[in-house]
């Protein structure tokens, strides 16, 4: 696919996300904070068979159903966890710090260092260049879900 088409698809996705106010796609990860009051959520979606996946990472009150623009910490397009695995890993370092790791991303359209959720300030750390040798091939939706305590470092 020509580079211009990829750019156009990414722009259409970004506009669609920002206009909708809420995220479509599949929830592929939900990890509780150590005190279980908040969740970090990863949503995966794609514009179709010829486009890469995009990932939205949100911090929400525990058991909140969906992500939206207010609680989105990052949006990554074409993120990978290894040479054969798509996605982004997210985990809690402690009650007030979320870490997101990924090997590469074609684009990052949103990246916040702080998110406010349930009256708390949550610090966000993104680490590129982190390969997850245990990530199964393909999309995150097709992979087994992580437990509340699993994360790659």
Secondary structure, 3 states (H helix, E strand, C coil): CCHHHHHHHHHHHHHHHHHHCECCCEEEEEEECCCCCEEEEEEEEECCCCCCEEEEEEEEECCCCCCECCCEEEEEECCECCCCEECCEEEEEECCEEEEECCECCEEEEECCEEEECCEEEEEEEECCCCCCCCCCECCCCCCCCCCCCCCC
